[in-house]
Amino acid sequence: MGVTCEALVGESFLDVALAHNIDLQHNCGGVCACSTCHVKVKQGMEQLPEMEDDEADQLDEAEGLALDSRLGCQCKVEDADYIVEIPQLNPAIAKLFHEGAH
């Protein structure tokens, strides 16, 4: 399912997802302390800030890691168009990430 969203310069992909009710997990609250907001940047990667070591370390834990992988909390929007894919998690793992899951 494709969704088009408007964003302000400086917002993170995570901020944009939350503002538009898009289910992008963020167990650490968006402080680069987990890999649950893992996204794949299909267009616009060159417009994003360079990946810092903390982000690279957290991405090592992400399921389905690829060359276009980034953490949504660390990708700050610039004046550009982006295409971002949220990878599907294994259903058992996804259930653990949802608040209130039993």
DRENTORKOL-3810 file (N, C-alpha, C; in nm, 4 decimals):
REM DRENTORKOL-3810
@n.u->0.0839; n.v->-0.1167; n.w->0.0000; ca.u->0.0000; ca.v->0.0000; ca.w->0.0000; c.u->0.0887; c.v->0.1234; c.w->0.0000
@n.u->0.0677; n.v->0.2127; n.w->-0.0921; ca.u->0.1451; ca.v->0.3357; ca.w->-0.0995; c.u->0.0715; c.v->0.4516; c.w->-0.0342
@n.u->0.1453; n.v->0.5319; n.w->0.0386; ca.u->0.0905; ca.v->0.6493; ca.w->0.1047; c.u->0.1799; c.v->0.7673; c.w->0.0720
@n.u->0.1212; n.v->0.8803; n.w->0.0359; ca.u->0.1973; ca.v->1.0022; ca.w->0.0107; c.u->0.1762; c.v->1.0957; c.w->0.1290
@n.u->0.2858; n.v->1.1505; n.w->0.1813; ca.u->0.2793; ca.v->1.2386; ca.w->0.2981; c.u->0.3574; c.v->1.3664; c.w->0.2725
@n.u->0.3080; n.v->1.4745; n.w->0.3265; ca.u->0.3823; ca.v->1.6001; ca.w->0.3286; c.u->0.4651; c.v->1.6013; c.w->0.4563
@n.u->0.5827; n.v->1.6611; n.w->0.4503; ca.u->0.6693; ca.v->1.6693; ca.w->0.5677; c.u->0.7402; c.v->1.8040; c.w->0.5697
@n.u->0.7755; n.v->1.8462; n.w->0.6890; ca.u->0.8525; ca.v->1.9684; ca.w->0.7056; c.u->1.0014; c.v->1.9348; c.w->0.7068
@n.u->1.0819; n.v->2.0225; n.w->0.6509; ca.u->1.2264; ca.v->2.0038; ca.w->0.6551; c.u->1.2687; c.v->1.9895; c.w->0.8015
@n.u->1.3494; n.v->1.8888; n.w->0.8282; ca.u->1.3982; ca.v->1.8641; ca.w->0.9630; c.u->1.3240; c.v->1.7558; c.w->1.0379
@n.u->1.2036; n.v->1.7201; n.w->0.9911; ca.u->1.1316; ca.v->1.6094; ca.w->1.0531; c.u->1.1996; c.v->1.4780; c.w->1.0151
@n.u->1.1924; n.v->1.3819; n.w->1.1039; ca.u->1.2465; ca.v->1.2497; ca.w->1.0712; c.u->1.1387; c.v->1.1671; c.w->1.0020
@n.u->1.1812; n.v->1.0617; n.w->0.9336; ca.u->1.0844; ca.v->0.9705; ca.w->0.8729; c.u->0.9905; c.v->0.9154; c.w->0.9809
@n.u->1.0443; n.v->0.8908; n.w->1.0998; ca.u->0.9612; ca.v->0.8426; ca.w->1.2099; c.u->0.8558; c.v->0.9463; c.w->1.2467
@n.u->0.8948; n.v->1.0733; n.w->1.2591; ca.u->0.7995; ca.v->1.1804; ca.w->1.2892; c.u->0.6867; c.v->1.1832; c.w->1.1860
@n.u->0.7245; n.v->1.1742; n.w->1.0602; ca.u->0.6268; ca.v->1.1791; ca.w->0.9506; c.u->0.5326; c.v->1.0598; c.w->0.9588
@n.u->0.5869; n.v->0.9418; n.w->0.9818; ca.u->0.5034; ca.v->0.8218; ca.w->0.9923; c.u->0.4023; c.v->0.8364; c.w->1.1061
@n.u->0.4480; n.v->0.8793; n.w->1.2211; ca.u->0.3583; ca.v->0.8925; ca.w->1.3365; c.u->0.2503; c.v->0.9971; c.w->1.3117
@n.u->0.2869; n.v->1.1074; n.w->1.2478; ca.u->0.1912; ca.v->1.2150; ca.w->1.2202; c.u->0.0825; c.v->1.1711; c.w->1.1225
@n.u->0.1112; n.v->1.0674; n.w->1.0436; ca.u->0.0164; ca.v->1.0206; ca.w->0.9427; c.u->-0.0388; c.v->0.8812; c.w->0.9741
@n.u->-0.0282; n.v->0.8413; n.w->1.1006; ca.u->-0.0822; ca.v->0.7120; ca.w->1.1463; c.u->-0.0289; c.v->0.5928; c.w->1.0671
@n.u->0.0985; n.v->0.5996; n.w->1.0330; ca.u->0.1655; ca.v->0.4892; ca.w->0.9642; c.u->0.2388; c.v->0.4080; c.w->1.0704
@n.u->0.2177; n.v->0.2776; n.w->1.0700; ca.u->0.2728; ca.v->0.1893; ca.w->1.1730; c.u->0.4227; c.v->0.1667; c.w->1.1502
@n.u->0.5033; n.v->0.2524; n.w->1.2096; ca.u->0.6485; ca.v->0.2359; ca.w->1.2087; c.u->0.6915; c.v->0.2201; c.w->1.3535
@n.u->0.7349; n.v->0.1011; n.w->1.3877; ca.u->0.7721; ca.v->0.0723; ca.w->1.5259; c.u->0.8851; c.v->0.1636; c.w->1.5720
@n.u->0.8900; n.v->0.1890; n.w->1.7025; ca.u->0.9918; ca.v->0.2773; ca.w->1.7586; c.u->1.0055; c.v->0.2506; c.w->1.9084
@n.u->1.0536; n.v->0.1323; n.w->1.9411; ca.u->1.0599; ca.v->0.0894; ca.w->2.0802; c.u->1.1411; c.v->0.1819; c.w->2.1698
@n.u->1.2422; n.v->0.2470; n.w->2.1170; ca.u->1.3271; ca.v->0.3326; ca.w->2.2008; c.u->1.2779; c.v->0.4769; c.w->2.2038
@n.u->1.1689; n.v->0.5044; n.w->2.1359; ca.u->1.1169; ca.v->0.6410; ca.w->2.1341; c.u->1.1871; c.v->0.7307; c.w->2.0340
@n.u->1.2638; n.v->0.6733; n.w->1.9444; ca.u->1.3287; ca.v->0.7517; ca.w->1.8393; c.u->1.4614; c.v->0.8133; c.w->1.8777
@n.u->1.5352; n.v->0.7459; n.w->1.9666; ca.u->1.6643; ca.v->0.8002; ca.w->2.0106; c.u->1.7838; c.v->0.7158; c.w->1.9642
@n.u->1.7635; n.v->0.6367; n.w->1.8598; ca.u->1.8706; ca.v->0.5560; ca.w->1.8003; c.u->1.9277; c.v->0.4537; c.w->1.8987
@n.u->1.8382; n.v->0.3893; n.w->1.9746; ca.u->1.8824; ca.v->0.2887; ca.w->2.0709; c.u->1.8262; c.v->0.1497; c.w->2.0387
@n.u->1.7619; n.v->0.1355; n.w->1.9227; ca.u->1.7114; ca.v->0.0052; ca.w->1.8789; c.u->1.7048; c.v->0.0076; c.w->1.7259
@n.u->1.6547; n.v->-0.0972; n.w->1.6677; ca.u->1.6463; ca.v->-0.1027; ca.w->1.5205; c.u->1.5034; c.v->-0.1181; c.w->1.4713
@n.u->1.4058; n.v->-0.0935; n.w->1.5573; ca.u->1.2671; ca.v->-0.1214; ca.w->1.5205; c.u->1.2098; c.v->-0.0236; c.w->1.4184
@n.u->1.2702; n.v->0.0947; n.w->1.4004; ca.u->1.2200; ca.v->0.1889; ca.w->1.2989; c.u->1.2976; c.v->0.1759; c.w->1.1675
@n.u->1.3499; n.v->0.0561; n.w->1.1437; ca.u->1.4239; ca.v->0.0253; ca.w->1.0206; c.u->1.3356; c.v->0.0500; c.w->0.8984
@n.u->1.3875; n.v->0.1275; n.w->0.8034; ca.u->1.3195; ca.v->0.1522; ca.w->0.6760; c.u->1.4187; c.v->0.1293; c.w->0.5627
@n.u->1.3651; n.v->0.1184; n.w->0.4426; ca.u->1.4485; ca.v->0.1095; ca.w->0.3228; c.u->1.4177; c.v->0.2308; c.w->0.2370
@n.u->1.5201; n.v->0.3079; n.w->0.2077; ca.u->1.5053; ca.v->0.4318; ca.w->0.1315; c.u->1.5245; c.v->0.3982; c.w->-0.0156
@n.u->1.4148; n.v->0.3965; n.w->-0.0905; ca.u->1.4159; ca.v->0.3585; ca.w->-0.2313; c.u->1.4454; c.v->0.4763; c.w->-0.3238
@n.u->1.4201; n.v->0.5978; n.w->-0.2742; ca.u->1.4518; ca.v->0.7196; ca.w->-0.3506; c.u->1.4858; c.v->0.8303; c.w->-0.2510
@n.u->1.5928; n.v->0.9041; n.w->-0.2801; ca.u->1.6295; ca.v->1.0190; ca.w->-0.1986; c.u->1.7418; c.v->0.9939; c.w->-0.0992
@n.u->1.8030; n.v->0.8778; n.w->-0.1035; ca.u->1.9105; ca.v->0.8450; ca.w->-0.0075; c.u->2.0197; c.v->0.9515; c.w->-0.0096
@n.u->2.0523; n.v->1.0034; n.w->-0.1280; ca.u->2.1603; ca.v->1.1013; ca.w->-0.1403; c.u->2.1253; c.v->1.2347; c.w->-0.0741
@n.u->1.9993; n.v->1.2583; n.w->-0.0436; ca.u->1.9554; ca.v->1.3815; ca.w->0.0215; c.u->1.9557; c.v->1.3709; c.w->0.1742
@n.u->1.9817; n.v->1.2533; n.w->0.2266; ca.u->1.9804; ca.v->1.2326; ca.w->0.3717; c.u->2.1181; c.v->1.2600; c.w->0.4317
@n.u->2.1214; n.v->1.2956; n.w->0.5607; ca.u->2.2509; ca.v->1.3111; ca.w->0.6266; c.u->2.3255; c.v->1.1777; c.w->0.6270
@n.u->2.4547; n.v->1.1854; n.w->0.6289; ca.u->2.5369; ca.v->1.0645; ca.w->0.6318; c.u->2.5093; c.v->0.9854; c.w->0.7594
@n.u->2.5136; n.v->0.8555; n.w->0.7484; ca.u->2.4879; ca.v->0.7685; ca.w->0.8625; c.u->2.5994; c.v->0.7821; c.w->0.9659
@n.u->2.5589; n.v->0.7999; n.w->1.0913; ca.u->2.6540; ca.v->0.8076; ca.w->1.2029; c.u->2.6816; c.v->0.6661; c.w->1.2536
@n.u->2.7885; n.v->0.6505; n.w->1.3317; ca.u->2.8269; ca.v->0.5195; ca.w->1.3840; c.u->2.7175; c.v->0.4555; c.w->1.4692
@n.u->2.6478; n.v->0.5352; n.w->1.5525; ca.u->2.5418; ca.v->0.4800; ca.w->1.6376; c.u->2.4318; c.v->0.4156; c.w->1.5531
@n.u->2.3943; n.v->0.4827; n.w->1.4448; ca.u->2.2911; ca.v->0.4280; ca.w->1.3576; c.u->2.3395; c.v->0.2994; c.w->1.2910
@n.u->2.4622; n.v->0.2999; n.w->1.2432; ca.u->2.5178; ca.v->0.1802; ca.w->1.1780; c.u->2.5208; c.v->0.0626; c.w->1.2757
@n.u->2.5578; n.v->0.0888; n.w->1.4005; ca.u->2.5612; ca.v->-0.0174; ca.w->1.5022; c.u->2.4218; c.v->-0.0746; c.w->1.5265
@n.u->2.3209; n.v->0.0111; n.w->1.5363; ca.u->2.1843; ca.v->-0.0356; ca.w->1.5590; c.u->2.1304; c.v->-0.1096; c.w->1.4375
@n.u->2.1628; n.v->-0.0621; n.w->1.3181; ca.u->2.1140; ca.v->-0.1285; ca.w->1.1962; c.u->2.1649; c.v->-0.2709; c.w->1.1843
@n.u->2.2814; n.v->-0.2988; n.w->1.2424; ca.u->2.3335; ca.v->-0.4355; ca.w->1.2392; c.u->2.2357; c.v->-0.5355; c.w->1.2992
@n.u->2.1455; n.v->-0.4881; n.w->1.3849; ca.u->2.0472; ca.v->-0.5741; ca.w->1.4511; c.u->1.9153; c.v->-0.5853; c.w->1.3739
@n.u->1.8997; n.v->-0.5081; n.w->1.2669; ca.u->1.7728; ca.v->-0.5031; ca.w->1.1939; c.u->1.7510; c.v->-0.6289; c.w->1.1108
@n.u->1.6266; n.v->-0.6744; n.w->1.1105; ca.u->1.5884; ca.v->-0.7879; ca.w->1.0263; c.u->1.5759; c.v->-0.7394; c.w->0.8825
@n.u->1.6345; n.v->-0.8111; n.w->0.7880; ca.u->1.6231; ca.v->-0.7761; ca.w->0.6463; c.u->1.7123; c.v->-0.6600; c.w->0.6043
@n.u->1.8251; n.v->-0.6431; n.w->0.6687; ca.u->1.9184; ca.v->-0.5343; ca.w->0.6400; c.u->1.9616; c.v->-0.5363; c.w->0.4931
@n.u->1.9657; n.v->-0.4175; n.w->0.4313; ca.u->2.0060; ca.v->-0.4046; ca.w->0.2911; c.u->2.0875; c.v->-0.2762; c.w->0.2747
@n.u->2.1433; n.v->-0.2559; n.w->0.1557; ca.u->2.2235; ca.v->-0.1365; ca.w->0.1304; c.u->2.1424; c.v->-0.0081; c.w->0.1416
@n.u->2.0111; n.v->-0.0162; n.w->0.1218; ca.u->1.9265; ca.v->0.1030; ca.w->0.1306; c.u->1.8603; c.v->0.1181; c.w->0.2677
@n.u->1.9072; n.v->0.0426; n.w->0.3678; ca.u->1.8503; ca.v->0.0471; ca.w->0.5021; c.u->1.8977; c.v->0.1692; c.w->0.5798
@n.u->1.8056; n.v->0.2270; n.w->0.6546; ca.u->1.8347; ca.v->0.3361; ca.w->0.7480; c.u->1.7380; c.v->0.3239; c.w->0.8652
@n.u->1.7636; n.v->0.3972; n.w->0.9711; ca.u->1.6691; ca.v->0.4067; ca.w->1.0817; c.u->1.5821; c.v->0.5290; c.w->1.0591
@n.u->1.4520; n.v->0.5101; n.w->1.0661; ca.u->1.3587; ca.v->0.6197; ca.w->1.0420; c.u->1.3777; c.v->0.7365; c.w->1.1365
@n.u->1.4228; n.v->0.7097; n.w->1.2587; ca.u->1.4420; ca.v->0.8180; ca.w->1.3557; c.u->1.5631; c.v->0.9042; c.w->1.3229
@n.u->1.6521; n.v->0.8564; n.w->1.2391; ca.u->1.7757; ca.v->0.9284; ca.w->1.2081; c.u->1.7745; c.v->0.9968; c.w->1.0721
@n.u->1.6729; n.v->0.9707; n.w->0.9922; ca.u->1.6632; ca.v->1.0289; ca.w->0.8581; c.u->1.5833; c.v->1.1583; c.w->0.8642
@n.u->1.6509; n.v->1.2705; n.w->0.8558; ca.u->1.5865; ca.v->1.4013; ca.w->0.8614; c.u->1.5551; c.v->1.4486; c.w->0.7202
@n.u->1.4297; n.v->1.4866; n.w->0.6999; ca.u->1.3796; ca.v->1.5279; ca.w->0.5698; c.u->1.4441; c.v->1.6587; c.w->0.5254
@n.u->1.4878; n.v->1.6620; n.w->0.4025; ca.u->1.5340; ca.v->1.7838; ca.w->0.3361; c.u->1.4304; c.v->1.8199; c.w->0.2307
@n.u->1.4537; n.v->1.9253; n.w->0.1562; ca.u->1.3615; ca.v->1.9672; ca.w->0.0508; c.u->1.3825; c.v->1.8745; c.w->-0.0694
@n.u->1.3242; n.v->1.7560; n.w->-0.0619; ca.u->1.3408; ca.v->1.6534; ca.w->-0.1653; c.u->1.2227; c.v->1.5575; c.w->-0.1581
@n.u->1.2112; n.v->1.4741; n.w->-0.2597; ca.u->1.1103; ca.v->1.3682; ca.w->-0.2608; c.u->1.1780; c.v->1.2378; c.w->-0.2210
@n.u->1.1090; n.v->1.1618; n.w->-0.1378; ca.u->1.1619; ca.v->1.0340; ca.w->-0.0913; c.u->1.0593; c.v->0.9253; c.w->-0.1174
@n.u->1.1096; n.v->0.8064; n.w->-0.1405; ca.u->1.0269; ca.v->0.6870; ca.w->-0.1391; c.u->1.0872; c.v->0.5970; c.w->-0.0319
@n.u->1.0059; n.v->0.5650; n.w->0.0674; ca.u->1.0521; ca.v->0.4886; ca.w->0.1833; c.u->0.9632; c.v->0.3657; c.w->0.1985
@n.u->1.0262; n.v->0.2521; n.w->0.2148; ca.u->0.9551; ca.v->0.1258; ca.w->0.2351; c.u->0.9750; c.v->0.0822; c.w->0.3795
@n.u->0.8667; n.v->0.0408; n.w->0.4425; ca.u->0.8757; ca.v->-0.0152; ca.w->0.5771; c.u->0.8743; c.v->-0.1668; c.w->0.5616
@n.u->0.9857; n.v->-0.2325; n.w->0.5945; ca.u->0.9921; ca.v->-0.3780; ca.w->0.5757; c.u->0.8897; c.v->-0.4508; c.w->0.6630
@n.u->0.8356; n.v->-0.5580; n.w->0.6097; ca.u->0.7446; ca.v->-0.6433; ca.w->0.6851; c.u->0.8268; c.v->-0.7253; c.w->0.7831
@n.u->0.7838; n.v->-0.7289; n.w->0.9069; ca.u->0.8498; ca.v->-0.8123; ca.w->1.0063; c.u->0.7843; c.v->-0.9491; c.w->1.0122
@n.u->0.8590; n.v->-1.0446; n.w->1.0578; ca.u->0.8031; ca.v->-1.1747; ca.w->1.0904; c.u->0.6853; c.v->-1.1501; c.w->1.1846
@n.u->0.5673; n.v->-1.2060; n.w->1.1597; ca.u->0.4489; ca.v->-1.1770; ca.w->1.2409; c.u->0.4687; c.v->-1.1987; c.w->1.3912
@n.u->0.5444; n.v->-1.2994; n.w->1.4301; ca.u->0.5678; ca.v->-1.3259; ca.w->1.5722; c.u->0.6507; c.v->-1.2124; c.w->1.6340
@n.u->0.7496; n.v->-1.1631; n.w->1.5602; ca.u->0.8327; ca.v->-1.0526; ca.w->1.6085; c.u->0.7504; c.v->-0.9241; c.w->1.6104
@n.u->0.6734; n.v->-0.9005; n.w->1.5074; ca.u->0.5911; ca.v->-0.7793; ca.w->1.5004; c.u->0.4960; c.v->-0.7718; c.w->1.6190
@n.u->0.4383; n.v->-0.8845; n.w->1.6586; ca.u->0.3467; ca.v->-0.8855; ca.w->1.7728; c.u->0.4168; c.v->-0.8391; c.w->1.8994
@n.u->0.5413; n.v->-0.8775; n.w->1.9168; ca.u->0.6177; ca.v->-0.8359; ca.w->2.0358; c.u->0.6420; c.v->-0.6860; c.w->2.0386
@n.u->0.6505; n.v->-0.6233; n.w->1.9209; ca.u->0.6809; ca.v->-0.4807; ca.w->1.9126; c.u->0.5605; c.v->-0.3917; c.w->1.9402
@n.u->0.4400; n.v->-0.4443; n.w->1.9262; ca.u->0.3208; ca.v->-0.3620; ca.w->1.9465; c.u->0.2920; c.v->-0.3454; c.w->2.0946
@n.u->0.2686; n.v->-0.2244; n.w->2.1353; ca.u->0.2354; ca.v->-0.1967; ca.w->2.2747; c.u->0.1093; c.v->-0.2730; c.w->2.3107
@n.u->0.1116; n.v->-0.3323; n.w->2.4269; ca.u->-0.0056; ca.v->-0.4040; ca.w->2.4748; c.u->-0.0201; c.v->-0.5442; c.w->2.4184
@n.u->0.0753; n.v->-0.5881; n.w->2.3365; ca.u->0.0661; ca.v->-0.7241; ca.w->2.2816; c.u->0.0826; c.v->-0.8255; c.w->2.3931
@n.u->0.0049; n.v->-0.9315; n.w->2.3857; ca.u->0.0122; ca.v->-1.0371; ca.w->2.4889; c.u->0.0565; c.v->-1.1666; c.w->2.4255
END
